[in-house]
Amino acid sequence: MDRMIAWEYALLVRRYQGQGRNFHVSFIWYGPEGSRTDITAYGDTAIAHLNRAGREGWELVSAAEDVNNVQGSTEVHRYHLKRPLA
């Protein structure tokens, strides 16, 4: 009989806020246990953060983007990840 795989999930959120030449990019990690951690210092691109998560066994499941360009610019990218429970 095949054994069912149990998963845990996490979320990486990249937020870009800017107007003209002034902008700020931040990365927040929402862990499977409910934690919220600012991981901006670990890299300045989503790829750097996704590769770091991949080395810890996380797999990208989906990505979503919200963009609001009405006043200034705001972009929010959400990266949903999963990995098997140990």
TORPA-4810 file (N, C-alpha, C, O; in nm, 3 decimals):
<nodes>
NODE_1_0.083_-0.117_0.000_0.000_0.000_0.000_0.089_0.125_0.000_0.185_0.133_0.076_M
NODE_2_0.055_0.222_-0.086_0.131_0.346_-0.092_0.105_0.430_0.032_-0.008_0.441_0.080_D
NODE_3_0.212_0.487_0.081_0.200_0.573_0.199_0.175_0.717_0.154_0.243_0.766_0.063_R
NODE_4_0.081_0.783_0.216_0.049_0.921_0.182_0.158_1.015_0.235_0.206_0.999_0.347_M
NODE_5_0.196_1.113_0.154_0.296_1.211_0.195_0.226_1.326_0.265_0.127_1.379_0.215_I
NODE_6_0.277_1.364_0.381_0.226_1.481_0.454_0.317_1.600_0.421_0.439_1.586_0.418_A
NODE_7_0.256_1.715_0.397_0.330_1.835_0.359_0.318_1.944_0.464_0.223_1.948_0.542_W
NODE_8_0.417_2.032_0.464_0.406_2.158_0.538_0.425_2.270_0.437_0.492_2.253_0.335_E
NODE_9_0.365_2.383_0.465_0.363_2.493_0.369_0.419_2.621_0.429_0.412_2.643_0.550_Y
NODE_10_0.474_2.705_0.341_0.527_2.835_0.382_0.497_2.935_0.271_0.458_2.898_0.160_A
NODE_11_0.517_3.060_0.303_0.488_3.168_0.208_0.602_3.269_0.213_0.642_3.314_0.320_L
NODE_12_0.654_3.304_0.095_0.752_3.412_0.082_0.683_3.527_0.013_0.625_3.511_-0.094_L
NODE_13_0.688_3.645_0.075_0.623_3.764_0.017_0.730_3.869_-0.013_0.806_3.910_0.074_V
NODE_14_0.734_3.910_-0.140_0.822_4.019_-0.183_0.734_4.142_-0.203_0.636_4.138_-0.278_R
NODE_15_0.770_4.250_-0.135_0.692_4.373_-0.146_0.785_4.484_-0.197_0.891_4.511_-0.141_R
NODE_16_0.742_4.547_-0.306_0.813_4.660_-0.364_0.723_4.781_-0.350_0.609_4.780_-0.397_Y
NODE_17_0.774_4.884_-0.286_0.700_5.009_-0.273_0.791_5.121_-0.317_0.904_5.133_-0.270_Q
NODE_18_0.742_5.203_-0.407_0.828_5.311_-0.454_0.753_5.419_-0.525_0.638_5.403_-0.568_G
NODE_19_0.821_5.531_-0.537_0.769_5.644_-0.613_0.892_5.715_-0.669_0.977_5.762_-0.594_Q
NODE_20_0.899_5.722_-0.801_1.016_5.784_-0.862_1.141_5.702_-0.832_1.144_5.581_-0.852_G
NODE_21_1.243_5.771_-0.784_1.370_5.702_-0.754_1.375_5.646_-0.611_1.470_5.578_-0.574_R
NODE_22_1.274_5.677_-0.533_1.270_5.626_-0.396_1.189_5.498_-0.392_1.069_5.498_-0.422_N
NODE_23_1.252_5.389_-0.355_1.180_5.262_-0.347_1.239_5.176_-0.237_1.352_5.197_-0.193_F
NODE_24_1.161_5.081_-0.193_1.202_4.989_-0.087_1.150_4.850_-0.124_1.033_4.833_-0.158_H
NODE_25_1.238_4.751_-0.116_1.201_4.613_-0.141_1.220_4.535_-0.011_1.325_4.544_0.052_V
NODE_26_1.120_4.458_0.027_1.133_4.376_0.147_1.085_4.234_0.118_1.004_4.212_0.028_S
NODE_27_1.136_4.140_0.196_1.098_4.000_0.186_1.057_3.950_0.324_1.131_3.965_0.421_F
NODE_28_0.938_3.891_0.333_0.888_3.836_0.459_0.863_3.687_0.439_0.803_3.646_0.339_I
NODE_29_0.908_3.606_0.535_0.889_3.461_0.533_0.783_3.425_0.637_0.797_3.456_0.755_W
NODE_30_0.678_3.358_0.591_0.573_3.309_0.680_0.593_3.159_0.691_0.563_3.084_0.598_Y
NODE_31_0.643_3.114_0.806_0.676_2.974_0.826_0.555_2.887_0.856_0.448_2.938_0.888_G
NODE_32_0.573_2.756_0.845_0.461_2.663_0.863_0.404_2.665_1.005_0.289_2.626_1.026_P
NODE_33_0.482_2.709_1.101_0.435_2.712_1.239_0.368_2.845_1.275_0.331_2.867_1.390_E
NODE_34_0.354_2.933_1.175_0.286_3.060_1.198_0.378_3.178_1.222_0.332_3.288_1.252_G
NODE_35_0.508_3.156_1.210_0.602_3.266_1.232_0.601_3.364_1.115_0.560_3.331_1.004_S
NODE_36_0.645_3.486_1.144_0.660_3.591_1.042_0.797_3.652_1.063_0.823_3.713_1.167_R
NODE_37_0.886_3.637_0.963_1.024_3.681_0.977_1.066_3.768_0.860_1.047_3.731_0.744_T
NODE_38_1.123_3.884_0.890_1.177_3.971_0.785_1.312_3.913_0.744_1.407_3.913_0.823_D
NODE_39_1.322_3.863_0.619_1.446_3.801_0.572_1.512_3.886_0.463_1.593_3.835_0.385_I
NODE_40_1.479_4.013_0.457_1.531_4.103_0.355_1.683_4.101_0.351_1.742_4.107_0.243_T
NODE_41_1.746_4.093_0.465_1.892_4.099_0.472_1.961_3.980_0.406_2.081_3.987_0.377_A
NODE_42_1.888_3.872_0.380_1.949_3.752_0.322_1.966_3.758_0.171_2.027_3.669_0.113_Y
NODE_43_1.913_3.861_0.106_1.928_3.873_-0.039_1.840_3.982_-0.094_1.743_4.023_-0.030_G
NODE_44_1.874_4.031_-0.214_1.797_4.142_-0.270_1.713_4.101_-0.390_1.656_4.187_-0.456_D
NODE_45_1.705_3.970_-0.419_1.620_3.923_-0.528_1.536_3.804_-0.481_1.574_3.732_-0.388_T
NODE_46_1.421_3.786_-0.545_1.336_3.671_-0.513_1.410_3.541_-0.542_1.394_3.444_-0.468_A
NODE_47_1.489_3.538_-0.649_1.563_3.416_-0.684_1.659_3.376_-0.573_1.670_3.258_-0.541_I
NODE_48_1.727_3.474_-0.512_1.818_3.443_-0.401_1.742_3.378_-0.286_1.789_3.281_-0.227_A
NODE_49_1.624_3.430_-0.256_1.545_3.376_-0.146_1.486_3.239_-0.181_1.483_3.150_-0.096_H
NODE_50_1.441_3.222_-0.305_1.386_3.093_-0.346_1.495_2.985_-0.349_1.470_2.871_-0.310_L
NODE_51_1.615_3.020_-0.394_1.726_2.924_-0.392_1.764_2.885_-0.250_1.794_2.769_-0.222_N
NODE_52_1.762_2.982_-0.160_1.791_2.954_-0.019_1.687_2.858_0.038_1.722_2.762_0.107_R
NODE_53_1.559_2.884_0.009_1.452_2.796_0.056_1.465_2.657_-0.007_1.442_2.556_0.060_A
NODE_54_1.503_2.651_-0.135_1.521_2.524_-0.203_1.629_2.439_-0.138_1.616_2.316_-0.131_G
NODE_55_1.735_2.502_-0.091_1.842_2.428_-0.021_1.793_2.370_0.111_1.853_2.278_0.166_R
NODE_56_1.683_2.425_0.163_1.625_2.375_0.288_1.510_2.278_0.261_1.435_2.243_0.352_E
NODE_57_1.496_2.236_0.134_1.396_2.135_0.100_1.262_2.188_0.054_1.171_2.110_0.029_G
NODE_58_1.248_2.321_0.040_1.122_2.381_-0.003_1.110_2.378_-0.154_1.208_2.400_-0.224_W
NODE_59_0.989_2.351_-0.203_0.960_2.349_-0.346_0.854_2.455_-0.375_0.754_2.466_-0.303_E
NODE_60_0.876_2.534_-0.481_0.779_2.636_-0.521_0.656_2.568_-0.579_0.667_2.486_-0.670_L
NODE_61_0.540_2.603_-0.526_0.413_2.544_-0.571_0.340_2.641_-0.664_0.289_2.601_-0.768_V
NODE_62_0.336_2.769_-0.626_0.269_2.869_-0.710_0.322_3.008_-0.676_0.386_3.029_-0.573_S
NODE_63_0.295_3.100_-0.766_0.334_3.239_-0.745_0.218_3.328_-0.791_0.148_3.296_-0.886_A
NODE_64_0.200_3.440_-0.722_0.095_3.535_-0.756_0.151_3.676_-0.742_0.243_3.700_-0.663_A
NODE_65_0.096_3.769_-0.820_0.144_3.906_-0.820_0.026_4.002_-0.814_-0.074_3.984_-0.883_E
NODE_66_0.038_4.104_-0.729_-0.058_4.214_-0.723_0.018_4.343_-0.753_0.121_4.369_-0.691_D
NODE_67_-0.030_4.421_-0.846_0.036_4.547_-0.883_-0.066_4.660_-0.875_-0.177_4.649_-0.927_V
NODE_68_-0.026_4.769_-0.811_-0.109_4.889_-0.802_-0.023_5.006_-0.847_0.069_5.046_-0.776_N
NODE_69_-0.052_5.061_-0.962_0.027_5.172_-1.015_-0.049_5.304_-1.015_-0.014_5.394_-1.091_N
NODE_70_-0.152_5.317_-0.931_-0.233_5.439_-0.930_-0.152_5.556_-0.875_-0.131_5.655_-0.945_V
NODE_71_-0.108_5.546_-0.752_-0.026_5.652_-0.692_0.106_5.590_-0.652_0.113_5.514_-0.556_Q
NODE_72_0.211_5.623_-0.727_0.337_5.557_-0.703_0.329_5.414_-0.755_0.259_5.387_-0.852_G
NODE_73_0.399_5.326_-0.693_0.398_5.188_-0.739_0.409_5.094_-0.621_0.494_5.111_-0.533_S
NODE_74_0.323_4.995_-0.619_0.330_4.891_-0.518_0.316_4.757_-0.589_0.223_4.737_-0.667_T
NODE_75_0.407_4.668_-0.561_0.400_4.532_-0.615_0.413_4.435_-0.499_0.497_4.453_-0.411_E
NODE_76_0.330_4.335_-0.498_0.340_4.229_-0.398_0.344_4.097_-0.473_0.252_4.064_-0.549_V
NODE_77_0.450_4.022_-0.452_0.463_3.889_-0.511_0.456_3.787_-0.398_0.524_3.800_-0.297_H
NODE_78_0.373_3.686_-0.417_0.359_3.580_-0.317_0.408_3.450_-0.377_0.363_3.409_-0.484_R
NODE_79_0.500_3.385_-0.307_0.555_3.257_-0.350_0.513_3.152_-0.248_0.555_3.156_-0.132_Y
NODE_80_0.430_3.057_-0.290_0.381_2.951_-0.203_0.474_2.831_-0.218_0.502_2.788_-0.330_H
NODE_81_0.521_2.779_-0.105_0.616_2.669_-0.107_0.568_2.553_-0.019_0.487_2.571_0.072_L
NODE_82_0.619_2.435_-0.050_0.586_2.318_0.032_0.709_2.229_0.042_0.800_2.236_-0.040_K
NODE_83_0.709_2.145_0.146_0.811_2.040_0.160_0.751_1.927_0.242_0.662_1.950_0.324_R
NODE_84_0.799_1.806_0.221_0.745_1.693_0.297_0.779_1.706_0.445_0.889_1.749_0.481_P
NODE_85_0.685_1.669_0.529_0.713_1.666_0.672_0.811_1.553_0.700_0.800_1.445_0.643_L
NODE_86_0.904_1.580_0.786_1.005_1.478_0.818_0.948_1.365_0.902_1.019_1.272_0.938_A
</nodes>
